[in-house]
Amino acid sequence: QVQLVESGGGLVQPGGSLRLSCAAAGNSFNLYNMDWYRQAPGKQRELVATILSSGTTNYPDSVKGRFTISRDNAKNTVYLQMNSLRPDDTGVYYCHARWVAGGSAYWGQGTQVTVSS
């Protein structure tokens, strides 16, 4: 069982930056693949970044070069550094943990990111 708590959201102007954090409570954090998703109003939840337990990362084209996911296994925390933010990055950002062997998966409660002037 893993409990996830996101933080770091807020209001930022276009072109600005934010860093989201997701703190995990539970055991064996290093054996979870971690994702960040976002959901804009009226739209489906979409994957914006993945970091595997090995440290390998992956991004969709929409955020590649602007977002960076990282993890600190000693702190049981995953981060999402978001630069050059645009209004279409607005949404609720969710942290997601997936057990490397499959089966178990957990969601955080989400943190709101609003990009607006």
Stockholm file with secondary structure:
# STOCKHOLM 1.0

chainA/1-117         QVQLVESGGGLVQPGGSLRLSCAAAGNSFNLYNMDWYRQAPGKQRELVATILSSGTTNYPDSVKGRFTISRDNAKNTVYLQMNSLRPDDTGVYYCHARWVAGGSAYWGQGTQVTVSS
#=GR chainA/1-117 SS CEEEEEECCEEECTTCCEEEEEEEEESCGGGEEEEEEEECTTSCCEEEEEECTTSCEECCTTTTTTEEEEEETTTTEEEEEECSCCGGGCEEEEEEEEETTSSCEEECCCEEEEECC
#=GC SS_cons         CEEEEEECCEEECTTCCEEEEEEEEESCGGGEEEEEEEECTTSCCEEEEEECTTSCEECCTTTTTTEEEEEETTTTEEEEEECSCCGGGCEEEEEEEEETTSSCEEECCCEEEEECC
//
